Amino acid sequence: MTRVTIQDLRAARYCLAGVRPWFRRHGLDWQAFLDGGIDVETLRATGDALVEPVIMQAEAREAAQEMSNAEADDGR
């Protein structure tokens, strides 16, 4: 399950000053997000199209990590 992190917000070039109130408006815990990220499904459940670019960043990050891990495993 993909989790969106603060790094994904930054990579999508979102303004963090605007994201924090967005979390509050949608009843999401900002501090919990900072501590461990948030599930993609939780973000999609808000119905806000603005989450999609951030989700795409998270999925790309995870795919790159998986590829890197697979390459490391091949080298053993």
Buried (B, 14 or more C-beta within 10 A) or exposed (E): EBBBBBEBBEBBEBEEEEBEEBBEEBEBEBEEBEEEBBEBEBBEEBEEEEBEBBBEBBBEBBEEEEEEEEEEEEEE
